[in-house]
Amino acid sequence: MADDAPEILDQWWTELAAALGVQDAPGDIAELLSLAGDAAHRVVRPAAPLTTFLVGYAAARAGGDAEALERAVATARELAVARDSDER
């Protein structure tokens, strides 16, 4: 990842959240990227965007707060790790 990637991602998060009208969206960029990496490496690469979309959707349906997001991330990560373990 480029040295300025974290700054660019922070800017992108702020810009996109504003454009979507969700400036108050909870999220830890590093944690979401880590989850995407788990999905890409433990399931299959195209699972990354699908996983992050579904996690966000589930979190929104469960209240949209930081705790709902943390629960959804944990569930997705557990499933990806279990799937990877099952295939080895």
C-alpha positions as CSV (number, residue, x, y, z in Angstrom):
1,M,0.0,0.0,0.0
2,A,1.3,3.5,-0.8
3,D,2.6,5.5,2.0
4,D,-0.2,8.1,1.6
5,A,-2.9,5.4,1.3
6,P,-4.2,5.9,4.9
7,E,-4.6,9.6,4.3
8,I,-6.3,9.0,0.9
9,L,-8.6,6.4,2.4
10,D,-9.6,8.8,5.3
11,Q,-10.3,11.5,2.7
12,W,-12.3,9.1,0.6
13,W,-14.3,7.9,3.6
14,T,-15.2,11.5,4.5
15,E,-16.0,12.5,0.9
16,L,-18.1,9.4,0.1
17,A,-19.9,9.5,3.5
18,A,-20.9,13.1,2.8
19,A,-22.1,12.3,-0.7
20,L,-24.2,9.5,0.6
21,G,-25.5,11.5,3.5
22,V,-24.1,9.2,6.2
23,Q,-21.4,11.4,7.7
24,D,-22.2,9.8,11.1
25,A,-21.5,6.3,9.9
26,P,-19.4,4.4,12.4
27,G,-16.4,2.6,11.1
28,D,-12.8,1.8,11.7
29,I,-11.2,1.9,8.2
30,A,-8.3,-0.4,9.3
31,E,-10.7,-3.0,10.7
32,L,-12.9,-2.9,7.6
33,L,-9.9,-3.4,5.4
34,S,-8.7,-6.2,7.5
35,L,-12.1,-7.9,7.2
36,A,-12.0,-7.4,3.4
37,G,-8.5,-9.0,3.4
38,D,-9.8,-12.0,5.4
39,A,-12.6,-12.5,3.0
40,A,-10.3,-12.2,0.0
41,H,-7.7,-14.6,1.3
42,R,-9.8,-17.1,3.2
43,V,-12.8,-17.3,0.8
44,V,-12.0,-15.9,-2.6
45,R,-10.8,-12.5,-3.7
46,P,-14.2,-11.2,-5.0
47,A,-15.7,-12.0,-1.5
48,A,-14.1,-8.8,-0.2
49,P,-16.5,-6.2,-1.5
50,L,-19.5,-8.6,-1.0
51,T,-18.5,-9.1,2.6
52,T,-18.0,-5.5,3.5
53,F,-21.4,-4.6,1.8
54,L,-23.3,-7.3,3.7
55,V,-21.6,-6.3,7.0
56,G,-22.6,-2.7,6.5
57,Y,-26.1,-3.7,5.6
58,A,-26.4,-6.0,8.6
59,A,-25.1,-3.3,10.9
60,A,-27.5,-0.8,9.5
61,R,-30.4,-3.1,10.0
62,A,-29.3,-3.8,13.6
63,G,-29.3,-0.2,14.6
64,G,-26.4,1.4,12.7
65,D,-24.3,2.1,15.7
66,A,-20.7,1.1,16.4
67,E,-21.7,-1.9,18.4
68,A,-23.9,-3.3,15.6
69,L,-20.9,-2.8,13.2
70,E,-18.5,-4.6,15.6
71,R,-20.9,-7.5,15.9
72,A,-21.3,-7.8,12.1
73,V,-17.6,-7.6,11.5
74,A,-17.0,-10.3,14.2
75,T,-19.6,-12.6,12.7
76,A,-18.2,-12.2,9.2
77,R,-14.6,-12.7,10.3
78,E,-15.5,-15.9,12.3
79,L,-17.3,-17.3,9.2
80,A,-14.4,-16.5,6.9
81,V,-11.9,-18.1,9.4
82,A,-14.0,-21.2,9.8
83,R,-14.4,-21.5,6.0
84,D,-10.7,-21.3,5.6
85,S,-10.0,-23.8,8.3
86,D,-12.6,-26.2,6.8
87,E,-10.9,-26.2,3.4
88,R,-7.3,-26.9,4.7
